[in-house]
Amino acid sequence: MTLEEGLELIENYKKGLQKFIDLLPEQSVQLGPEMIKTLSMNSKNEIKNLEAIEKALKRQSKYESGLSE
């Protein structure tokens, strides 16, 4: 897998998580407010983790490209 493919995969996963967060309020009657809050917080944390991974991958890529020059 290339860096670009990995970053695209991460971006698609983040979009899926955001869509999940957006749809959670519609499930509040079935899941209850505490479960909605927990799922929202977990999903937002996962998005932050993915963003950190993206930054690290991009930083690593720049570092490696700098070494090859």
C-alpha positions in Angstrom: 0.0 0.0 0.0 1.3 3.4 -0.9 1.3 6.4 1.4 -1.4 8.0 -0.8 -3.6 4.9 -0.6 -3.1 4.8 3.2 -4.1 8.4 3.6 -7.1 7.9 1.4 -8.2 5.0 3.5 -7.8 7.0 6.6 -9.8 9.9 5.1 -12.6 7.6 4.1 -12.7 6.1 7.6 -12.9 9.6 9.1 -15.8 10.4 6.8 -17.6 7.2 7.8 -17.1 8.1 11.5 -18.4 11.6 11.0 -21.4 10.3 9.2 -22.0 7.9 12.1 -21.8 10.8 14.6 -24.2 12.8 12.5 -26.7 10.0 12.5 -26.5 9.2 16.2 -29.1 11.7 17.3 -31.7 9.8 15.2 -31.0 6.7 17.3 -31.4 8.4 20.7 -34.8 6.9 21.5 -33.5 3.4 21.0 -30.0 3.8 22.5 -30.5 6.4 25.2 -28.7 9.6 25.9 -25.7 8.1 27.8 -25.0 5.6 25.0 -25.2 8.4 22.4 -22.8 10.5 24.4 -20.3 7.6 24.8 -20.5 6.7 21.1 -20.0 10.3 20.0 -17.0 10.8 22.3 -15.4 7.5 21.2 -16.0 8.4 17.5 -14.6 11.9 17.9 -11.5 10.5 19.7 -11.0 8.0 16.9 -11.1 10.9 14.4 -8.5 12.7 16.4 -6.3 9.6 16.5 -6.6 9.2 12.7 -5.7 12.8 12.2 -2.6 12.3 14.3 -1.7 9.2 12.3 -2.1 11.2 9.1 0.2 13.9 10.3 2.8 11.4 11.4 2.7 9.7 8.0 3.0 13.0 6.1 5.9 14.1 8.4 7.6 10.7 7.9 7.1 11.0 4.1 8.7 14.5 4.1 11.5 13.3 6.2 12.2 10.3 4.0 12.0 12.4 0.8 14.5 14.8 2.4 16.9 12.0 3.0 16.8 10.8 -0.5 17.9 14.1 -2.0 
